[in-house]
Amino acid sequence: MKELITAAKVREIAKSGSSVLEYSRQNSLVTPEAYDVARTLKIELKATDYLVTKTIYRKFCGVRPNFSISDRDLLVFQVKEAIQKQLPNVSIDDETLVAIIERSLDEE
């Protein structure tokens, strides 16, 4: 049975002082009102899993996946690949590039 993420749960998270509510997309349902309340209270609804489809994974990695990765990790990977493709002559190590992308994602 899936967990229901409601507006009341989002309000509880806000009252506790947290700004992030993590949930599993595979095991949870988020109500439209929960999304609205989260936006109003500036609570980030963060999916902790992301099932990569065969098509997406083949596009970016060339083989079929047998695992899940987070939305954020997939986004970082996609942005990193796009930057490297657009700027092939720029020399920057992966760790630095990922750190820059992560910092950009954290800024609002």
C-alpha positions as CSV (number, residue, x, y, z in Angstrom):
1,M,0.0,0.0,0.0
2,K,1.3,3.4,-0.9
3,E,1.9,6.2,1.6
4,L,-0.3,9.3,1.1
5,I,1.6,12.6,1.3
6,T,-1.0,15.1,2.3
7,A,-1.1,18.9,3.0
8,A,-1.3,18.0,6.7
9,K,2.0,16.1,6.5
10,V,3.6,19.0,4.7
11,R,2.4,21.3,7.5
12,E,3.9,18.9,10.1
13,I,7.3,19.1,8.3
14,A,7.1,22.9,8.3
15,K,6.3,23.0,12.0
16,S,9.2,20.7,12.8
17,G,11.5,23.3,11.2
18,S,12.5,21.1,8.3
19,S,12.4,22.5,4.7
20,V,12.5,19.1,2.9
21,L,10.1,16.3,2.8
22,E,11.6,13.2,1.2
23,Y,9.3,10.5,-0.3
24,S,9.5,7.6,-2.6
25,R,7.7,7.9,-6.0
26,Q,7.3,4.2,-6.1
27,N,5.7,3.9,-2.7
28,S,4.0,7.3,-2.2
29,L,1.2,9.4,-3.7
30,V,1.4,13.2,-3.3
31,T,-1.9,15.1,-3.3
32,P,-2.3,18.2,-5.4
33,E,-3.1,20.2,-2.2
34,A,0.2,18.9,-0.7
35,Y,2.1,20.3,-3.6
36,D,0.3,23.7,-3.2
37,V,1.0,23.8,0.6
38,A,4.6,22.8,0.0
39,R,5.1,25.6,-2.5
40,T,3.4,28.2,-0.1
41,L,5.5,27.1,2.9
42,K,8.6,26.7,0.8
43,I,9.0,23.0,1.6
44,E,10.9,21.0,-1.0
45,L,9.1,17.8,-1.9
46,K,12.1,15.6,-2.8
47,A,11.7,12.2,-4.5
48,T,14.4,9.9,-3.3
49,D,14.1,7.5,-6.2
50,Y,13.8,7.8,-9.9
51,L,13.4,4.7,-12.0
52,V,15.4,5.3,-15.2
53,T,13.6,4.0,-18.3
54,K,15.4,1.9,-20.8
55,T,15.1,4.7,-23.4
56,I,16.5,7.4,-21.2
57,Y,19.3,5.3,-19.9
58,R,20.3,4.1,-23.4
59,K,20.3,7.7,-24.6
60,F,22.7,8.8,-21.8
61,C,24.6,5.7,-20.9
62,G,24.2,3.2,-23.8
63,V,23.0,0.2,-21.8
64,R,19.9,-1.0,-20.0
65,P,19.7,-0.1,-16.3
66,N,19.1,-2.5,-13.4
67,F,18.9,0.2,-10.8
68,S,17.3,3.4,-9.7
69,I,19.0,6.8,-9.3
70,S,17.6,10.1,-7.8
71,D,16.1,12.8,-9.9
72,R,18.9,15.2,-8.8
73,D,21.6,12.7,-9.8
74,L,20.1,12.2,-13.2
75,L,19.7,16.0,-13.7
76,V,23.4,16.6,-12.6
77,F,24.5,13.9,-15.1
78,Q,22.4,15.4,-17.9
79,V,23.6,18.9,-17.3
80,K,27.3,17.7,-17.0
81,E,27.0,15.9,-20.3
82,A,25.3,18.8,-22.0
83,I,28.0,21.2,-20.8
84,Q,30.8,18.9,-21.9
85,K,29.2,18.5,-25.3
86,Q,28.7,22.3,-25.8
87,L,32.2,23.1,-24.6
88,P,34.5,20.3,-25.8
89,N,37.7,22.4,-25.7
90,V,37.2,23.5,-22.1
91,S,39.3,21.5,-19.6
92,I,37.6,21.0,-16.3
93,D,37.6,17.9,-14.1
94,D,34.3,16.1,-13.4
95,E,34.5,16.7,-9.6
96,T,34.7,20.5,-10.1
97,L,32.0,20.5,-12.8
98,V,29.6,18.5,-10.6
99,A,30.3,20.8,-7.6
100,I,29.4,23.8,-9.8
101,I,26.2,22.2,-11.0
102,E,25.2,21.1,-7.5
103,R,25.8,24.7,-6.2
104,S,23.7,26.0,-9.0
105,L,20.8,23.6,-8.3
106,D,20.9,24.6,-4.6
107,E,20.5,28.3,-5.4
108,E,16.9,29.6,-5.8
